[in-house]
Each structure stands twice: as structure tokens, then as C-alpha cells.
Amino acid sequence: MSECGAYGLPLIITENGVADAADRWRGDFIRQSLSAVDRARAAGADIRGYFHWSLMDNFEWADGHEGRFGLYAVDFDHPEAPRRERESARVLAAEIAGRRR
């Protein structure tokens, strides 16, 4: 049995993300994270899910509204403003679509 599957339990990856208000690194972070999931699965890990943190910018206990983790930007000064899709949301969608083939 591989080291990845030593306990024989299925895994779900949750809250995997990076605070990046400018969305400069999140796309590469997503690609690298999903590549690591692919490698772990190939090595025998039973990974059944991946959840990016987070869909939208939110309140973080340690940082308030400063840590911008969302695939969609939220304008907390104008809560009625529409959420703005970041490029990293499109990266995640493309990575998922490429794995469904």
C-alpha cells in the first residue's frame, strides 16, 4: 500500500485557498493544488472531493475583511454591489472541466 493510502480512508480536501486580493497567485495555486491531488490519486490516495476556500470574500476571524480568499470579490463597503468574478474562478472552472473528460 502506498504511503498516501496507509489508513485506507477516503479523503475530502476542504478549505484549500490563498488570500490574494489582486488575484495574481490564486490561479497558479489552484493549478498546483489540483496537480498535487492528481499525483496523490495516482499514488493510491482515495480523494473524493476538493473544495476551494472560498467562493466569495468573507470575514476571517484573524484578519476581518482583509484576507481576500474568494473566487468572487465582495465590496464590503457597498454590500448591494454585485459580486465580481475573478480570473481564478475561470481557472478553477477550466481545471474541473479538463478533468471531466
Secondary structure, 3 states (H helix, E strand, C coil): CCHHHCCCCCEEEEEECCCCCCCCCHHHHHHHHHHHHHHHHHCCCCEEEEEECCCECCCECCCECCCCCCCEECCCCCCCCCCEECHHHHHHHHHHHHHCC
